[in-house]
Amino acid sequence: MSAHLTRNRLQGSTPPPTAPGPVTEFHRRFPDYAPTPLVDLPTLATALGVGHVLVKDESDRLGLPAFKMLGAAWASYRALVDRLGHEPQWSTFDELADALEPLRPIALATATDGNHGRAVASFARRVGIGARIFVPTGTSRSRIDAVLGEGASCEVVDGTYEDAVARAAREAGDDCLVVSDTSWEGYETIPAIVIEGYATIFAEVAAQSAAAGLAVPDLVVVPMGVGALAAATAQWYRRDSFPSSLRLLGVEPTSANCVQASAEAGHIVEVPGPHRSIMAGLNCGLPSPVAWPWVSTGFDWFVSIDDADAERAMRSLADCGVVSGETGAASLGALQAIDDLTLLGLGPDATVLLLSTEGATDPSFFAATVGRDAAAVAADAPPCVAAVDRDGPCPVDRCPGVCRR
């Protein structure tokens, strides 16, 4: 077993659930909104010895190759509305840009390993304001170019992701709002709203599963960085409407397993850098304090894997027609790296849900690893489970039917 697996001894009662906000309704106002596919991969299920392997494919979310836009846009919007002092009336982004005119010149700032910063920059571009993005040493040129392509500035900070976070935090002021997906003392509200924004993923999974007649998963596997998506996962699946037998597994790189190390220590600890895993979105040395209460009490297991495990999973998913980058493929990489999945309570009838959080965010690395470019892989994409064996419109609420059939 190349994976380091930890049973979470901190697991217990999760914090009280927060009242759901109008998150999905907000995302549906984007002209390019569509539910991302939920696909069933029987080849992988057979290889892993389980009944179903479901993959929530976030390789194309609101025009970007990762899920991050869901949290970044919602938190950016709420931060701007708070600064504006009232909820604006708008139907289009041009109307929203006009409503934000009193705030100009205003900009958004954040630190990123790539995806969150690009998402903040993309939202800023849509509403006609600037964005200042800070990345750590070692960020790939393609990820920097993607941020610049959104019209933002992008500064490379000499140091780790945490150093980039500290640099971005200094931008806060009358002319700039910091929209971070991690938190620190005195800065908790925006990261909590980022977490809230990810609820749209799970609302879609629920609708797609219901339309396909699929059971609630037995195990949900989530790539973790600072823990924001993991916290959203716990907030969704630790509600009373889900069985207590449903298990959550969080995945990190061996060199940046800050959540796992914190769980083993019994409190938040930092894993010193440099963090140089190819799983760029997971190169984080310190869990978010806002996410920690949910992650530490809501997850059953934590696992850390090597880069070779992520690369193998990228190829396995590509063989099934799923474009999944280094970070996104970590979910599958964890299961492939654990020799005995019965440790997780999985048997031949189990249903596993993998969150594939990104597509080919570094296209040249993806092609070199997989042996084909993303377009060639996507040409063989499997259909969304909600569309299989159906004619006519997709039964998922508000789905425009653009998913692969």
DRENDO-1510 file (C-alpha; in Angstrom, 1 decimal, always signed):
<recs>
REC; n; res; u; v; w
REC; 1; MET; +0.0; +0.0; +0.0 .
REC; 2; SER; +1.6; +3.3; -1.1 .
REC; 3; ALA; -1.1; +5.3; +0.8 .
REC; 4; HIS; -0.8; +6.4; +4.4 .
REC; 5; LEU; -4.3; +5.9; +5.8 .
REC; 6; THR; -5.5; +7.4; +9.1 .
REC; 7; ARG; -8.8; +6.7; +10.9 .
REC; 8; ASN; -10.1; +9.9; +12.3 .
REC; 9; ARG; -10.2; +9.7; +16.1 .
REC; 10; LEU; -11.7; +13.2; +16.3 .
REC; 11; GLN; -14.9; +12.2; +14.5 .
REC; 12; GLY; -18.0; +13.1; +16.4 .
REC; 13; SER; -20.9; +15.5; +16.4 .
REC; 14; THR; -20.5; +18.1; +13.6 .
REC; 15; PRO; -21.3; +21.8; +14.2 .
REC; 16; PRO; -25.0; +22.8; +14.0 .
REC; 17; PRO; -26.0; +23.1; +10.3 .
REC; 18; THR; -26.3; +26.5; +8.9 .
REC; 19; ALA; -29.4; +27.7; +7.1 .
REC; 20; PRO; -29.0; +27.1; +3.4 .
REC; 21; GLY; -28.6; +30.3; +1.4 .
REC; 22; PRO; -29.7; +31.0; -2.2 .
REC; 23; VAL; -26.5; +29.5; -3.5 .
REC; 24; THR; -27.7; +27.4; -6.4 .
REC; 25; GLU; -30.2; +30.1; -7.5 .
REC; 26; PHE; -27.2; +32.5; -7.7 .
REC; 27; HIS; -25.2; +30.1; -9.9 .
REC; 28; ARG; -28.2; +29.5; -12.2 .
REC; 29; ARG; -28.1; +33.2; -13.0 .
REC; 30; PHE; -24.8; +32.7; -14.9 .
REC; 31; PRO; -25.6; +32.4; -18.6 .
REC; 32; ASP; -23.2; +29.4; -18.9 .
REC; 33; TYR; -24.6; +27.5; -15.9 .
REC; 34; ALA; -25.2; +23.8; -16.4 .
REC; 35; PRO; -25.0; +20.9; -14.0 .
REC; 36; THR; -21.7; +19.1; -14.5 .
REC; 37; PRO; -22.0; +15.4; -15.4 .
REC; 38; LEU; -22.3; +12.6; -12.8 .
REC; 39; VAL; -20.9; +9.5; -14.6 .
REC; 40; ASP; -21.0; +5.8; -13.7 .
REC; 41; LEU; -17.7; +4.0; -14.5 .
REC; 42; PRO; -18.3; +0.2; -14.3 .
REC; 43; THR; -14.7; -0.6; -15.5 .
REC; 44; LEU; -13.3; +1.1; -12.4 .
REC; 45; ALA; -16.0; -0.5; -10.2 .
REC; 46; THR; -14.9; -3.9; -11.3 .
REC; 47; ALA; -11.2; -3.1; -10.8 .
REC; 48; LEU; -11.9; -1.8; -7.3 .
REC; 49; GLY; -14.3; -4.6; -6.3 .
REC; 50; VAL; -17.3; -2.4; -5.7 .
REC; 51; GLY; -20.7; -2.0; -7.2 .
REC; 52; HIS; -20.6; +1.5; -8.6 .
REC; 53; VAL; -17.9; +4.1; -9.0 .
REC; 54; LEU; -19.7; +7.5; -9.6 .
REC; 55; VAL; -17.6; +10.5; -10.7 .
REC; 56; LYS; -18.8; +14.1; -10.4 .
REC; 57; ASP; -16.9; +15.6; -13.3 .
REC; 58; GLU; -15.9; +19.2; -12.6 .
REC; 59; SER; -13.7; +19.6; -15.7 .
REC; 60; ASP; -16.0; +22.3; -17.1 .
REC; 61; ARG; -17.7; +24.5; -14.6 .
REC; 62; LEU; -19.0; +27.9; -15.6 .
REC; 63; GLY; -16.4; +28.2; -18.3 .
REC; 64; LEU; -13.4; +27.2; -16.2 .
REC; 65; PRO; -11.7; +23.7; -15.8 .
REC; 66; ALA; -12.4; +23.3; -12.1 .
REC; 67; PHE; -15.1; +23.6; -9.5 .
REC; 68; LYS; -13.7; +26.6; -7.7 .
REC; 69; MET; -15.9; +29.1; -9.5 .
REC; 70; LEU; -18.8; +28.0; -7.3 .
REC; 71; GLY; -17.3; +29.2; -4.1 .
REC; 72; ALA; -15.2; +32.1; -5.5 .
REC; 73; ALA; -18.1; +33.7; -7.3 .
REC; 74; TRP; -20.6; +33.4; -4.4 .
REC; 75; ALA; -18.1; +34.8; -1.9 .
REC; 76; SER; -17.0; +37.6; -4.2 .
REC; 77; TYR; -20.6; +38.5; -4.8 .
REC; 78; ARG; -21.4; +38.6; -1.1 .
REC; 79; ALA; -18.3; +40.6; -0.3 .
REC; 80; LEU; -19.2; +43.2; -2.9 .
REC; 81; VAL; -22.8; +43.4; -1.8 .
REC; 82; ASP; -21.7; +43.8; +1.8 .
REC; 83; ARG; -19.4; +46.7; +0.7 .
REC; 84; LEU; -22.3; +48.2; -1.4 .
REC; 85; GLY; -24.6; +48.1; +1.5 .
REC; 86; HIS; -27.7; +46.6; -0.2 .
REC; 87; GLU; -28.8; +43.8; -2.4 .
REC; 88; PRO; -28.7; +45.0; -6.0 .
REC; 89; GLN; -31.4; +44.2; -8.6 .
REC; 90; TRP; -29.9; +42.4; -11.6 .
REC; 91; SER; -30.6; +39.8; -14.2 .
REC; 92; THR; -27.5; +39.9; -16.3 .
REC; 93; PHE; -23.8; +40.5; -15.4 .
REC; 94; ASP; -23.9; +43.8; -17.3 .
REC; 95; GLU; -26.7; +44.9; -15.0 .
REC; 96; LEU; -24.7; +43.7; -12.0 .
REC; 97; ALA; -21.6; +45.6; -13.2 .
REC; 98; ASP; -23.7; +48.8; -13.5 .
REC; 99; ALA; -25.0; +48.2; -9.9 .
REC; 100; LEU; -21.5; +48.0; -8.6 .
REC; 101; GLU; -20.5; +51.3; -10.2 .
REC; 102; PRO; -20.5; +53.2; -6.8 .
REC; 103; LEU; -17.7; +50.9; -5.6 .
REC; 104; ARG; -15.2; +51.7; -8.3 .
REC; 105; PRO; -12.3; +51.7; -8.3 .
REC; 106; ILE; -12.6; +48.4; -6.4 .
REC; 107; ALA; -10.6; +45.2; -6.9 .
REC; 108; LEU; -10.6; +41.6; -5.6 .
REC; 109; ALA; -7.5; +39.9; -4.3 .
REC; 110; THR; -6.6; +36.3; -3.3 .
REC; 111; ALA; -3.8; +33.8; -3.1 .
REC; 112; THR; -4.0; +30.6; -5.1 .
REC; 113; ASP; -2.3; +27.5; -6.4 .
REC; 114; GLY; -4.2; +28.1; -9.6 .
REC; 115; ASN; -7.9; +27.3; -9.7 .
REC; 116; HIS; -9.3; +29.5; -6.9 .
REC; 117; GLY; -7.4; +32.6; -8.1 .
REC; 118; ARG; -8.4; +32.1; -11.7 .
REC; 119; ALA; -12.1; +31.8; -10.6 .
REC; 120; VAL; -11.9; +35.0; -8.5 .
REC; 121; ALA; -10.3; +36.7; -11.5 .
REC; 122; SER; -13.0; +35.4; -13.9 .
REC; 123; PHE; -15.8; +36.7; -11.7 .
REC; 124; ALA; -14.1; +40.1; -11.4 .
REC; 125; ARG; -13.8; +40.2; -15.2 .
REC; 126; ARG; -17.5; +39.4; -15.6 .
REC; 127; VAL; -18.5; +42.3; -13.4 .
REC; 128; GLY; -15.9; +44.7; -14.8 .
REC; 129; ILE; -13.5; +45.1; -11.9 .
REC; 130; GLY; -9.9; +44.3; -11.3 .
REC; 131; ALA; -8.3; +41.3; -9.6 .
REC; 132; ARG; -4.9; +40.9; -7.9 .
REC; 133; ILE; -3.8; +37.3; -7.7 .
REC; 134; PHE; -0.8; +35.9; -5.8 .
REC; 135; VAL; +0.8; +32.5; -6.4 .
REC; 136; PRO; +3.6; +30.6; -4.6 .
REC; 137; THR; +6.9; +29.7; -6.1 .
REC; 138; GLY; +6.7; +26.8; -8.4 .
REC; 139; THR; +3.2; +27.6; -9.8 .
REC; 140; SER; +3.2; +26.3; -13.4 .
REC; 141; ARG; +3.4; +28.8; -16.3 .
REC; 142; SER; +0.1; +27.6; -17.7 .
REC; 143; ARG; -1.7; +28.3; -14.5 .
REC; 144; ILE; -0.2; +31.8; -14.3 .
REC; 145; ASP; -1.1; +32.5; -17.9 .
REC; 146; ALA; -4.7; +31.3; -17.2 .
REC; 147; VAL; -5.0; +33.9; -14.4 .
REC; 148; LEU; -3.5; +36.6; -16.7 .
REC; 149; GLY; -5.9; +35.6; -19.4 .
REC; 150; GLU; -8.8; +36.6; -17.1 .
REC; 151; GLY; -7.4; +40.2; -17.1 .
REC; 152; ALA; -6.0; +40.0; -13.6 .
REC; 153; SER; -2.5; +40.8; -12.3 .
REC; 154; CYS; -0.5; +37.8; -11.1 .
REC; 155; GLU; +2.5; +38.1; -8.7 .
REC; 156; VAL; +4.7; +35.1; -7.8 .
REC; 157; VAL; +5.5; +35.2; -4.1 .
REC; 158; ASP; +8.8; +33.8; -3.0 .
REC; 159; GLY; +7.6; +31.0; -0.7 .
REC; 160; THR; +4.7; +28.6; -0.1 .
REC; 161; TYR; +1.0; +28.9; -0.6 .
REC; 162; GLU; +0.8; +30.2; +3.0 .
REC; 163; ASP; +3.3; +32.9; +2.1 .
REC; 164; ALA; +1.1; +33.9; -0.8 .
REC; 165; VAL; -2.0; +34.0; +1.5 .
REC; 166; ALA; -0.2; +36.4; +3.8 .
REC; 167; ARG; +0.8; +38.6; +0.8 .
REC; 168; ALA; -2.7; +38.7; -0.5 .
REC; 169; ALA; -4.1; +39.6; +2.9 .
REC; 170; ARG; -2.1; +42.8; +2.8 .
REC; 171; GLU; -4.1; +44.0; -0.2 .
REC; 172; ALA; -7.3; +44.5; +1.9 .
REC; 173; GLY; -8.4; +48.1; +2.0 .
REC; 174; ASP; -10.9; +50.7; +0.8 .
REC; 175; ASP; -10.1; +49.8; -2.8 .
REC; 176; CYS; -9.7; +46.0; -2.5 .
REC; 177; LEU; -11.6; +43.1; -1.0 .
REC; 178; VAL; -9.7; +39.9; -0.2 .
REC; 179; VAL; -11.6; +36.7; -1.2 .
REC; 180; SER; -9.7; +33.8; +0.3 .
REC; 181; ASP; -10.8; +30.2; +0.6 .
REC; 182; THR; -8.7; +29.8; +3.7 .
REC; 183; SER; -9.1; +31.6; +7.0 .
REC; 184; TRP; -7.1; +33.2; +9.8 .
REC; 185; GLU; -7.9; +35.0; +13.0 .
REC; 186; GLY; -10.2; +37.9; +12.3 .
REC; 187; TYR; -10.9; +36.7; +8.8 .
REC; 188; GLU; -13.6; +34.0; +8.9 .
REC; 189; THR; -16.7; +35.3; +7.1 .
REC; 190; ILE; -15.6; +35.1; +3.4 .
REC; 191; PRO; -14.0; +31.6; +3.7 .
REC; 192; ALA; -17.2; +30.4; +5.3 .
REC; 193; ILE; -19.2; +31.8; +2.3 .
REC; 194; VAL; -16.8; +30.1; -0.1 .
REC; 195; ILE; -17.6; +26.8; +1.6 .
REC; 196; GLU; -21.3; +27.5; +1.3 .
REC; 197; GLY; -20.9; +28.1; -2.4 .
REC; 198; TYR; -19.9; +24.5; -3.0 .
REC; 199; ALA; -23.3; +23.2; -2.0 .
REC; 200; THR; -24.4; +23.4; -5.6 .
REC; 201; ILE; -22.2; +20.4; -6.4 .
REC; 202; PHE; -24.1; +18.2; -3.9 .
REC; 203; ALA; -27.5; +19.5; -4.9 .
REC; 204; GLU; -26.7; +18.5; -8.4 .
REC; 205; VAL; -25.5; +15.0; -7.3 .
REC; 206; ALA; -28.7; +14.5; -5.4 .
REC; 207; ALA; -30.9; +15.5; -8.4 .
REC; 208; GLN; -28.9; +13.4; -10.9 .
REC; 209; SER; -28.8; +10.4; -8.6 .
REC; 210; ALA; -32.6; +10.6; -8.0 .
REC; 211; ALA; -33.2; +10.9; -11.7 .
REC; 212; ALA; -31.1; +7.8; -12.4 .
REC; 213; GLY; -32.5; +5.8; -9.4 .
REC; 214; LEU; -29.1; +5.5; -7.8 .
REC; 215; ALA; -28.7; +4.9; -4.1 .
REC; 216; VAL; -27.0; +7.2; -1.6 .
REC; 217; PRO; -23.2; +6.6; -1.8 .
REC; 218; ASP; -21.6; +4.4; +0.8 .
REC; 219; LEU; -18.3; +6.4; +0.5 .
REC; 220; VAL; -17.5; +9.9; -0.7 .
REC; 221; VAL; -13.9; +10.7; -1.6 .
REC; 222; VAL; -12.7; +14.3; -1.6 .
REC; 223; PRO; -9.4; +15.9; -2.5 .
REC; 224; MET; -8.4; +18.3; +0.3 .
REC; 225; GLY; -6.3; +21.4; +0.3 .
REC; 226; VAL; -7.1; +23.8; +3.2 .
REC; 227; GLY; -10.3; +21.9; +3.7 .
REC; 228; ALA; -13.0; +24.1; +2.2 .
REC; 229; LEU; -14.5; +21.6; -0.2 .
REC; 230; ALA; -14.2; +18.9; +2.5 .
REC; 231; ALA; -16.1; +21.1; +4.9 .
REC; 232; ALA; -18.8; +21.6; +2.3 .
REC; 233; THR; -19.0; +17.8; +1.9 .
REC; 234; ALA; -19.4; +17.3; +5.6 .
REC; 235; GLN; -22.0; +20.0; +5.8 .
REC; 236; TRP; -24.1; +18.2; +3.2 .
REC; 237; TYR; -23.6; +14.6; +4.1 .
REC; 238; ARG; -23.7; +14.9; +7.8 .
REC; 239; ARG; -27.3; +16.1; +7.8 .
REC; 240; ASP; -29.9; +13.9; +9.5 .
REC; 241; SER; -31.4; +12.9; +6.1 .
REC; 242; PHE; -28.3; +10.8; +5.3 .
REC; 243; PRO; -27.4; +7.4; +7.0 .
REC; 244; SER; -24.8; +7.5; +9.7 .
REC; 245; SER; -23.1; +4.6; +7.8 .
REC; 246; LEU; -22.1; +6.9; +4.9 .
REC; 247; ARG; -18.4; +7.4; +5.1 .
REC; 248; LEU; -16.2; +10.4; +4.1 .
REC; 249; LEU; -12.5; +10.0; +3.0 .
REC; 250; GLY; -10.2; +13.0; +2.4 .
REC; 251; VAL; -7.2; +12.8; +0.2 .
REC; 252; GLU; -3.9; +14.9; +0.3 .
REC; 253; PRO; -0.4; +14.6; -1.1 .
REC; 254; THR; +2.2; +12.9; +1.1 .
REC; 255; SER; +4.3; +16.1; +1.1 .
REC; 256; ALA; +1.4; +18.4; +2.1 .
REC; 257; ASN; -0.9; +16.3; +4.3 .
REC; 258; CYS; -1.8; +19.1; +6.7 .
REC; 259; VAL; -5.3; +17.9; +7.5 .
REC; 260; GLN; -4.2; +14.4; +8.1 .
REC; 261; ALA; -1.3; +15.6; +10.3 .
REC; 262; SER; -3.7; +17.8; +12.2 .
REC; 263; ALA; -6.1; +14.9; +12.8 .
REC; 264; GLU; -3.3; +12.7; +14.0 .
REC; 265; ALA; -2.1; +15.5; +16.4 .
REC; 266; GLY; -5.6; +16.2; +17.6 .
REC; 267; HIS; -5.4; +19.9; +16.7 .
REC; 268; ILE; -4.4; +22.1; +13.8 .
REC; 269; VAL; -0.7; +21.8; +12.9 .
REC; 270; GLU; +1.4; +23.1; +10.0 .
REC; 271; VAL; +3.3; +20.9; +7.6 .
REC; 272; PRO; +6.3; +23.0; +6.6 .
REC; 273; GLY; +7.1; +23.6; +2.9 .
REC; 274; PRO; +8.2; +23.7; +0.3 .
REC; 275; HIS; +5.1; +21.8; -1.0 .
REC; 276; ARG; +6.0; +20.6; -4.5 .
REC; 277; SER; +3.5; +17.8; -5.3 .
REC; 278; ILE; +2.1; +17.7; -8.8 .
REC; 279; MET; -1.3; +17.9; -7.1 .
REC; 280; ALA; -1.0; +21.7; -7.2 .
REC; 281; GLY; -4.4; +22.5; -5.7 .
REC; 282; LEU; -3.6; +20.4; -2.6 .
REC; 283; ASN; -0.2; +22.0; -1.9 .
REC; 284; CYS; -1.3; +23.5; +1.4 .
REC; 285; GLY; +0.6; +23.4; +4.7 .
REC; 286; LEU; -2.1; +24.6; +7.1 .
REC; 287; PRO; -5.8; +23.7; +7.3 .
REC; 288; SER; -8.4; +26.5; +7.3 .
REC; 289; PRO; -9.6; +27.2; +10.9 .
REC; 290; VAL; -13.1; +27.8; +9.5 .
REC; 291; ALA; -13.2; +24.5; +7.7 .
REC; 292; TRP; -11.5; +22.5; +10.5 .
REC; 293; PRO; -14.5; +22.0; +12.8 .
REC; 294; TRP; -16.5; +20.3; +10.0 .
REC; 295; VAL; -13.6; +18.3; +8.6 .
REC; 296; SER; -12.2; +17.1; +11.9 .
REC; 297; THR; -15.6; +15.9; +13.2 .
REC; 298; GLY; -17.3; +14.9; +9.9 .
REC; 299; PHE; -14.7; +12.7; +8.1 .
REC; 300; ASP; -14.1; +9.1; +8.9 .
REC; 301; TRP; -10.7; +8.7; +7.2 .
REC; 302; PHE; -7.8; +10.7; +5.8 .
REC; 303; VAL; -5.3; +9.4; +3.3 .
REC; 304; SER; -2.1; +10.8; +1.8 .
REC; 305; ILE; -0.8; +9.6; -1.6 .
REC; 306; ASP; +2.3; +10.1; -3.8 .
REC; 307; ASP; +2.4; +11.9; -7.1 .
REC; 308; ALA; +2.7; +8.5; -8.9 .
REC; 309; ASP; -0.7; +7.6; -7.5 .
REC; 310; ALA; -2.3; +10.7; -9.0 .
REC; 311; GLU; -0.7; +10.1; -12.3 .
REC; 312; ARG; -1.9; +6.5; -12.5 .
REC; 313; ALA; -5.4; +7.7; -11.6 .
REC; 314; MET; -5.3; +10.4; -14.3 .
REC; 315; ARG; -4.6; +7.6; -16.9 .
REC; 316; SER; -7.3; +5.3; -15.5 .
REC; 317; LEU; -9.9; +8.1; -15.7 .
REC; 318; ALA; -8.8; +9.1; -19.2 .
REC; 319; ASP; -9.3; +5.4; -20.2 .
REC; 320; CYS; -12.9; +5.9; -19.1 .
REC; 321; GLY; -13.3; +9.1; -21.1 .
REC; 322; VAL; -13.0; +11.4; -18.0 .
REC; 323; VAL; -10.6; +14.4; -18.2 .
REC; 324; SER; -9.2; +14.8; -14.7 .
REC; 325; GLY; -6.1; +16.7; -13.7 .
REC; 326; GLU; -3.5; +16.0; -11.0 .
REC; 327; THR; -5.7; +17.3; -8.2 .
REC; 328; GLY; -9.0; +16.0; -9.5 .
REC; 329; ALA; -7.7; +12.5; -10.0 .
REC; 330; ALA; -6.5; +12.3; -6.4 .
REC; 331; SER; -9.8; +10.8; -5.3 .
REC; 332; LEU; -9.4; +7.7; -7.5 .
REC; 333; GLY; -5.7; +7.7; -6.8 .
REC; 334; ALA; -6.4; +7.2; -3.1 .
REC; 335; LEU; -8.6; +4.1; -3.7 .
REC; 336; GLN; -6.1; +2.6; -6.1 .
REC; 337; ALA; -3.3; +3.1; -3.5 .
REC; 338; ILE; -5.2; +1.4; -0.7 .
REC; 339; ASP; -4.6; -2.3; -0.9 .
REC; 340; ASP; -7.6; -3.4; +1.1 .
REC; 341; LEU; -10.7; -1.3; +0.6 .
REC; 342; THR; -12.6; -3.4; +3.1 .
REC; 343; LEU; -10.7; -1.3; +5.7 .
REC; 344; LEU; -13.1; +1.5; +4.5 .
REC; 345; GLY; -16.1; -0.8; +4.8 .
REC; 346; LEU; -16.4; -1.3; +1.1 .
REC; 347; GLY; -17.8; -4.5; -0.4 .
REC; 348; PRO; -19.0; -5.7; -3.8 .
REC; 349; ASP; -22.3; -3.9; -3.5 .
REC; 350; ALA; -20.9; -0.6; -2.4 .
REC; 351; THR; -21.4; +2.7; -4.2 .
REC; 352; VAL; -18.5; +5.1; -4.2 .
REC; 353; LEU; -18.7; +8.8; -5.2 .
REC; 354; LEU; -15.5; +10.4; -6.3 .
REC; 355; LEU; -15.2; +14.2; -6.7 .
REC; 356; SER; -13.0; +15.0; -9.7 .
REC; 357; THR; -12.4; +18.6; -8.9 .
REC; 358; GLU; -10.6; +19.7; -12.1 .
REC; 359; GLY; -9.9; +19.0; -15.7 .
REC; 360; ALA; -6.7; +19.6; -17.6 .
REC; 361; THR; -5.7; +22.8; -15.7 .
REC; 362; ASP; -2.1; +22.2; -17.0 .
REC; 363; PRO; -2.8; +21.0; -20.5 .
REC; 364; SER; +0.8; +20.1; -21.5 .
REC; 365; PHE; +1.3; +18.0; -18.3 .
REC; 366; PHE; -2.0; +16.3; -18.8 .
REC; 367; ALA; -1.1; +15.3; -22.3 .
REC; 368; ALA; +2.3; +14.1; -21.3 .
REC; 369; THR; +0.9; +12.0; -18.5 .
REC; 370; VAL; -2.1; +10.5; -20.2 .
REC; 371; GLY; -0.6; +10.2; -23.7 .
REC; 372; ARG; -3.5; +12.2; -25.3 .
REC; 373; ASP; -4.7; +15.7; -25.0 .
REC; 374; ALA; -7.9; +16.6; -23.2 .
REC; 375; ALA; -10.0; +17.0; -26.3 .
REC; 376; ALA; -9.2; +13.4; -27.4 .
REC; 377; VAL; -10.1; +12.0; -24.0 .
REC; 378; ALA; -13.3; +14.0; -23.9 .
REC; 379; ALA; -14.4; +12.7; -27.2 .
REC; 380; ASP; -15.0; +9.3; -25.5 .
REC; 381; ALA; -16.8; +10.8; -22.5 .
REC; 382; PRO; -19.5; +8.7; -20.9 .
REC; 383; PRO; -23.0; +10.0; -20.5 .
REC; 384; CYS; -24.4; +11.6; -17.4 .
REC; 385; VAL; -26.3; +9.1; -15.4 .
REC; 386; ALA; -29.4; +11.3; -15.5 .
REC; 387; ALA; -29.4; +11.1; -19.3 .
REC; 388; VAL; -28.8; +7.4; -19.8 .
REC; 389; ASP; -31.7; +5.6; -21.7 .
REC; 390; ARG; -33.7; +8.8; -21.8 .
REC; 391; ASP; -35.2; +10.7; -24.7 .
REC; 392; GLY; -36.3; +14.3; -24.5 .
REC; 393; PRO; -35.2; +16.9; -22.0 .
REC; 394; CYS; -33.0; +16.1; -19.0 .
REC; 395; PRO; -35.1; +15.4; -15.9 .
REC; 396; VAL; -32.7; +17.3; -13.6 .
REC; 397; ASP; -34.2; +20.6; -12.6 .
REC; 398; ARG; -32.9; +23.5; -14.7 .
REC; 399; CYS; -30.5; +21.4; -16.6 .
REC; 400; PRO; -30.4; +22.6; -20.2 .
REC; 401; GLY; -29.6; +19.2; -21.5 .
REC; 402; VAL; -26.1; +19.9; -22.6 .
REC; 403; CYS; -24.6; +17.0; -20.8 .
REC; 404; ARG; -23.3; +14.1; -22.9 .
REC; 405; ARG; -25.9; +11.5; -23.8 .
</recs>
